[in-house]
Amino acid sequence: MVIGKPGKHVNEGDALSHVAGYCVVNDISERALQMEGTGQWVKGKSADTFGPIGPWLVTPDEVPDSQKLEMWLEVDGRRYQNGSTSTMVFGVAYLVSFVSRFMSLRTGDIISTGTPPGVGFGLKPPVYLRPGNRMQLGIAGLGQQNQEVVGD
């Protein structure tokens, strides 16, 4: 979700009024960086070009229920992830309220909610992205993205 109205200590009942809209975010992780040393996940998600956003911002009036959106991801035509926002551990209103307890929300801030089941890291054996792989992903009503993995 993208924040449209600033806030701090936002009440969960008022949280959705702070949402400007929804968009697709590709929650890319570099697992070697993520697991080495401290095991801190932020560094594995913070590389240049990680977390592409778009293709557009969909306003709340165009999303009948943000907790009922189908999500999917394919790599080289093989579907790895298939899910729905209905299976999120925490809903949008809760997340906005929760995050606002620890930081001020500003217009344009993005809260990325994670990813559906099927990440390559959790497969047996694990499957990792390689240069040349093509990712295609989307969320119903919010659009789809296409990316090619490149080496650094």
Secondary structure, 3 states (H helix, E strand, C coil): CEECCCECCCCHHHHHHHEEEECCECCCCCHHHHHCCCCCCHHHHCCCCCCCECCCCECHHHCCCCCCCEEEEEECCEEEEEEEHHHCCCCHHHHHHHHHCCCCECCCCECCCCCCCCCHHHCCCCCCCCCCCEEEEEECCCEEEEEECCCC
